Amino acid sequence: MTALPLEKARQIIDAAFAKGSDLK
């Protein structure tokens, strides 16, 4: 894992949030 796990998790969470917000 080259990138920081926190950074990756943050990006994934951000994407999930954006998708959820768009779905609402």
C-alpha positions as CSV (number, residue, x, y, z in Angstrom):
1,M,0.0,0.0,0.0
2,T,1.8,3.1,-1.2
3,A,-1.0,5.6,-0.4
4,L,-2.0,6.3,3.2
5,P,-4.9,4.1,4.3
6,L,-6.6,7.1,5.8
7,E,-6.4,9.0,2.6
8,K,-7.8,6.1,0.6
9,A,-10.6,5.6,3.1
10,R,-11.4,9.3,3.1
11,Q,-11.6,9.2,-0.7
12,I,-13.9,6.1,-0.7
13,I,-16.1,7.7,2.0
14,D,-16.3,10.9,0.1
15,A,-17.3,9.1,-3.1
16,A,-19.9,7.1,-1.1
17,F,-21.3,10.2,0.4
18,A,-21.5,12.0,-2.9
19,K,-23.3,9.0,-4.4
20,G,-25.7,8.8,-1.5
21,S,-26.4,12.6,-1.7
22,D,-27.0,12.3,-5.4
23,L,-29.4,9.4,-4.9
24,K,-31.4,11.3,-2.3
